[in-house]
Amino acid sequence: MSTDLDRLMADIDAVLLDFDGPVCGIFAGHPAPGIASDLVEVLRQHGVDVPPSVATEQDPLEVLRWTDKAGNPRTTRTIEDALCRAERYAADSAMPTPYGREVIVAAHQANLPVAIVSNNSAGAVSAYLVAHRLSAYVSPIVGRAYAEPGQMKPHPAPILRAVQAVGVPAIRCVLVGDSLSDIEGAHAAGVRSIAFANRPAKEEPFRQAGADAVITSMGAVARILIERAEHV
């Protein structure tokens, strides 16, 4: 794995990071299931008939997706606003991922652009980066398109926005993410992919999905970037 990762990173001129996972656990202090439940309650308050499958959903992003598919743009905006507020609150108690900071700082020191491409709101991402003194190292922040959950990863649009902003050919960019949607989105956008398997059960699905490399610690990427920075 180390050899594959070394070879991959040798061909990379920009680093794109998913946020929740590679950088931090945004819902560590404000758990996602509670937010999802709160969003379901907002739907009910607006007279929406919520099916059992949604009422028990643990992922607030999936509640947003379902709301959009239900077809009422005003309700979608209401849920989007509620989720943005919850994510911004959650960012204050987010738990940094081990070596996530080192990856960002080392990439910057190696003169590689660093972008965040997240299905979370840009406001929450920005708040975390500011609080952890990382905002100077990251540009752009590409968050969830407002009230357009269909544009979230695995849709390639946010990844392609980041690629355009960093000014590096897609094939020389790598997206580090911890979900299959990251890997699928990277393939669709034509960028390389590193799958962060922060749970053992993720490793085999990531390999089957065709990730260019699979890691179990962000330290593996940090090591390579630190070495690269030393030769700048």
Secondary structure, DSSP 4 states (H G I P E B T S, - for coil): -HHHHHHHHHT-SEEEE-SBTTTEETTSSS-HHHHHHHHHHHHHHTT----HHHHT---HHHHHHHHHHHT-HHHHHHHHHHHHHHHHHHHTTPEEPTTHHHHHHHHHHTT--EEEE-SS-HHHHHHHHHHTT-GGG---EE-PPTT-GGGSTTSSHHHHHHHHHHT--GGGEEEEESSHHHHHHHHHHT-EEEEE-SSGGGHHHHHHTT-SEEES-THHHHHHHHHHHHT-
